Amino acid sequence: MTTSAPIRFRVFSLNCWGIRYLSKNCKERFVLIGDLLSQEQLDVALLQEVWCEKDFLFLKKKLNSIYPYSHYFKSGFIGSGLAVFSRHRIHDAFLYRYSLNGYPYMAQHGDWFGGKAVGKVLLNISGLTVHIFVTHLHAEYCREKDSYLPHRVVQAWELQQFIRHTSAGADVVILGGDLNMHPDDLGTRLLRNYTGLQDSFSETAHFDGCEEGHTHISENPFTNTDGLVPFGGGVRIDYILFKGSGEVDVSCESLSTTKGPVPGHPFPYSDHEALTAKFLFTPTTKGNGYSERQSGCVSDKLPELVNTVNEARTEVKVGLHCAERMRHTAARTGIMGLVLLVLELAIATIPLFALGTEQPFPKASFYLLGALCFAVLLSTLMLYVFYSMEVKALQGTEDQMRLALSSFQEQLKESPKVLSSDHLRKPLDSKDSIHF
Amino acid sequence: MTTSAPIRFRVFSLNCWGIRYLSKNCKERFVLIGDLLSQEQLDVALLQEVWCEKDFLFLKKKLNSIYPYSHYFKSGFIGSGLAVFSRHRIHDAFLYRYSLNGYPYMAQHGDWFGGKAVGKVLLNISGLTVHIFVTHLHAEYCREKDSYLPHRVVQAWELQQFIRHTSAGADVVILGGDLNMHPDDLGTRLLRNYTGLQDSFSETAHFDGCEEGHTHISENPFTNTDGLVPFGGGVRIDYILFKGSGEVDVSCESLSTTKGPVPGHPFPYSDHEALTAKFLFTPTTKGNGYSERQSGCVSDKLPELVNTVNEARTEVKVGLHCAERMRHTAARTGIMGLVLLVLELAIATIPLFALGTEQPFPKASFYLLGALCFAVLLSTLMLYVFYSMEVKALQGTEDQMRLALSSFQEQLKESPKVLSSDHLRKPLDSKDSIHF
């Protein structure tokens, strides 16, 4: 029951930087974000970093008449921070929590506590099934020495998996959010090449916003400008991506970003700029979309995809090596703590056998050392469990990537013309022979 | 490109009870399981509780010529224990880890460490897209006082979500695994009513196996028989569920279970019985399956589904109440630890201000008490974080259930004939008014 008239559809995305008591002007900014959403005639608004449910409920109340449907995705300790406001009924919602998301002991970065995830809501727009995804990936704190890169690559891998697997029945797919990745970064390429999602910034007919579509700019008073210097004062890490299907052609008529301070106020909406994309859904009469939908990726892009997955696999292997090393260190430290504890107990038992001998060391030091050994033992045990889980998740991702490469090889065999010799070196008989 | 000839497809499912050094006759049983899989002419074998990768690799090597394709899903500390062996190429694999899965401090139950999940593999059988799911849900240790019930209900909810959302493009859907739920349990009804999956035991034309299809029987020497007494010596907790689509009719020609000891051996394959189902895929010429696929549930079953979701929501609320209480207890204990630590430090500082005064209590007790307070503080902090995550996951599930009920209400409004007055009492204007 697809309508044949073209449909205009406006999507908004903003990382709201809503950490109560820590983010500057948090309360005032949520009022302004509410005002902005009220003014703009949007179909759907995708928000990230709405960490506090009270802020979501404030927006929900404020926007109730214009956006009667909303969903707040809950995950982790304070997350997921993802919220959707919609003019259209939300028929279904589903959340996928990323298997890796930083480390709990890196509390100053806080990502682990945010329970980063990808949320999906299902809308029906004049008979068209529109799948809307919103996500927020692990932050990048130091580009030169990015210890979280393997985690972000795994998140990008799981994001593309989630989108591909859950959108087979979609007429239109839209993803909005803060990917914390530049347009040419490995994760972005992985996501786009595998899902076939298009970038509204590069596809739009009209663009109005920050230079080169930057969404994280040095002029922003909330931004730490040091990290942005090498990039000419701005980076593009927030996106609205889209794709149609055999049933619907989707084009991006316009894309805009906010540009610094809110008019009439000394500060902007957030430490990120907001994105607004206007799409045109044009139902086709081809009706041949079903087989296209299933594969999710266009075969002439397969060699590029093979390279990207190979690159991602290498990054996951680097992460795996690091996680295994950390696990090894935790185990070694734990064993040292145990040996020390046993040694101490052995020394303490000496007076029991040799009556009259003085206690070898003072009671206070004995208890203090004992407590320390026990603390080391317990904390290394927990770290060992945590790193083992990280190792399992990375191994699992690598296995899935190997499986994908093997499946691509099969597809390429069936259509060898798209294959350049660079992409296929050896047959895939054993684990070791997969270089592909 | 769907073939028009009917296809026979044999599926096997077994919980292997493969805990090295703890499960009895573990190594011998994996040899026998390998022999069984070699003899049976299966298309796909779905294994659970293959906890050790070495056992998977042993089977992979042994079965390589008959089942050249396999996938081992990795999750958690020692899991997920899920493995798939297939005669057909596995084109893609995807894993969803359940958000709740017991407690890490309940180490004797071990479920948390297993990282329970649902795995999906994608096969192409003569042009048909067959989606195969394998899962293992949280165990039930005490049916009368089942403290894990809310977790299992959340798992069943996430399982049905995962299947519905990822199988829109499937011609055939098959789920095998150990659900740890009886056929009429809330989670089983939730899963079956929402996804439309059919039970091979009730749908099969021929059955050969244990009485009433039991897969966990008291005659099994590895089974703790006490728990099975109220159920006449056996329960059915392992399943092979299936559904076709508008493109393919699926029928279950036969289902069989193993019956106790392996012929010629004094022990069975596992503490569960294995299931083997023979399906017949008959491609239809209707080609009207697409819209049916999208909804995932048949509208005349909607009132029943509404009741089931309501029931599940109540159970999640019970779990939420319990998790909030536990979080409160953790917070209170942590505050007590903190107060004691501060008090101790305050007493210890007295000699600093009143020179000459004796140390109020011996050094040894001081350090011991300090260490104890610190340990209490740290462990309650971690428990607080853990319970907060549990609360978030339960709240998130409840929100999704409320959304689902609201969407059902809309569907029922559109076709009011299927609605009995029991199912719809009030309009859905506010959170409180949803009883539905």
Contacts between the chains, C-beta under 8 A, distances in Angstrom:
chain1	res1	chain2	res2	distance
A	1	B	291	7.9
A	71	B	399	7.1
A	71	B	403	6.5
A	72	B	399	7.0
A	73	B	396	6.6
A	74	B	392	4.5
A	74	B	393	7.1
A	74	B	395	5.2
A	74	B	396	3.6
A	74	B	399	6.9
A	75	B	99	7.4
A	75	B	392	6.1
A	75	B	393	7.2
A	75	B	396	6.5
A	76	B	389	6.0
A	76	B	392	6.5
A	77	B	385	5.4
A	77	B	388	5.1
A	77	B	389	5.6
A	77	B	392	7.2
A	79	B	392	7.5
A	89	B	407	7.3
A	89	B	410	6.6
A	90	B	403	6.4
A	90	B	407	7.8
A	91	B	407	4.9
A	92	B	165	7.8
A	92	B	403	7.2
A	92	B	404	7.0
A	92	B	407	6.6
A	93	B	399	7.7
A	93	B	400	5.4
A	93	B	403	5.5
A	94	B	161	5.1
A	94	B	162	8.0
A	94	B	165	5.2
A	94	B	400	7.5
A	95	B	396	6.4
A	95	B	400	7.8
A	96	B	96	6.9
A	97	B	97	7.3
A	97	B	99	6.2
A	99	B	75	7.4
A	99	B	97	6.2
A	104	B	385	7.6
A	113	B	385	7.6
A	115	B	389	7.1
A	115	B	392	7.2
A	120	B	165	7.2
A	129	B	294	6.4
A	161	B	94	5.1
A	162	B	94	8.0
A	165	B	92	7.8
A	165	B	94	5.2
A	165	B	120	7.2
A	165	B	165	7.7
A	165	B	166	4.2
A	166	B	165	4.2
A	166	B	166	5.5
A	166	B	168	7.8
A	167	B	168	7.9
A	168	B	166	7.7
A	168	B	167	7.8
A	168	B	168	4.3
A	168	B	169	3.0
A	168	B	170	7.9
A	169	B	168	3.0
A	169	B	169	6.7
A	169	B	290	7.8
A	169	B	293	6.3
A	169	B	294	4.8
A	170	B	168	7.9
A	290	B	169	7.8
A	290	B	290	7.3
A	291	B	1	8.0
A	293	B	169	6.3
A	294	B	129	6.4
A	294	B	169	4.8
A	362	B	363	7.7
A	363	B	362	7.7
A	363	B	363	7.1
A	363	B	364	3.8
A	364	B	363	3.8
A	364	B	364	5.1
A	364	B	366	7.5
A	364	B	367	5.5
A	366	B	364	7.5
A	367	B	364	5.4
A	367	B	367	4.6
A	367	B	368	4.9
A	367	B	371	7.0
A	368	B	367	4.9
A	368	B	371	7.6
A	371	B	367	6.9
A	371	B	368	7.5
A	371	B	371	3.6
A	371	B	374	8.0
A	371	B	375	7.9
A	375	B	371	7.9
A	375	B	375	7.6
A	385	B	77	5.5
A	385	B	104	7.6
A	385	B	113	7.6
A	388	B	77	5.2
A	389	B	76	6.0
A	389	B	77	5.5
A	389	B	115	7.2
A	392	B	74	4.5
A	392	B	75	6.1
A	392	B	76	6.5
A	392	B	77	7.2
A	392	B	79	7.5
A	392	B	115	7.1
A	393	B	74	7.2
A	393	B	75	7.2
A	395	B	74	5.2
A	396	B	73	6.6
A	396	B	74	3.6
A	396	B	75	6.5
A	396	B	95	6.4
A	399	B	71	7.1
A	399	B	72	7.0
A	399	B	74	6.9
A	399	B	93	7.7
A	400	B	93	5.4
A	400	B	94	7.5
A	400	B	95	7.8
A	403	B	71	6.5
A	403	B	90	6.4
A	403	B	92	7.1
A	403	B	93	5.5
A	404	B	92	6.9
A	407	B	89	7.3
A	407	B	90	7.8
A	407	B	91	4.9
A	407	B	92	6.6
A	410	B	89	6.6
